[in-house]
């Protein structure tokens, strides 16, 4: 494909091609200090509306963690598949949690945020309770070992169509040469 040709040309010219990142990427490819940043629209299962919502919400302040991202994106037309694609593509790698932690915690995190919002709405409807709205508490994600490089590469290939953090053949480069 054309994209792979362009990326190979960038490598040949020693221009870094960086993975998508919810805090750095634009809709499409963008030039930045370190190289060329993959656009969010390139990620499978992300529509233009979701990408525009991410960019709009990020304008206020960058996302700081997986929980912060899910909490601030709540009610913005983002579904579980889109969140999983963002994780798999590496677009959330700047957060403290690793990809496996985030993928294993998607249901728990989204569920707890939905529960908090539901409680807040019920609280607003109950005239006899104190009107203070509970701020959702960020839970620490249970620690699990990160995926191997090979697994991460396969996830990238599935969600953005190419290997970005390396190449499965790289470890055999010396032998090939």
C-alpha angles and dihedrals in degrees: 000000000000092000092057090049091051092047092049089051090051090052090049089053091045092245111147117233107208126204121251114278127189089218098045111023127093125205092278135018111310134191114237138168094275098041136280118342120212114242123242092233089068090069117099117244093022116114126202091255092056092047091050090049091052091051093046094049092043089057090071092053137330118265112260105191144359090265092048089051094050093043095050093042092050110126093013098113093263115139134198093261091054091050091049090050091051089052094045094047091054093247090130097043091110089070121094092249124079124237095259092050092051095045092049092048101045094101094043095049096043090044093053092047091050090048092051092049091048091051091049092052091048089048091053090051094050106081095191098059125082109273096229113125116224115236109224113252117232110234122211109244114241109257116252130166114268119250116268117261089254091054092047090050091052090050090052091048089051096049105033102019097243142064109257110168091052139307130277090234094051094092088058095047094106092051092048092050 
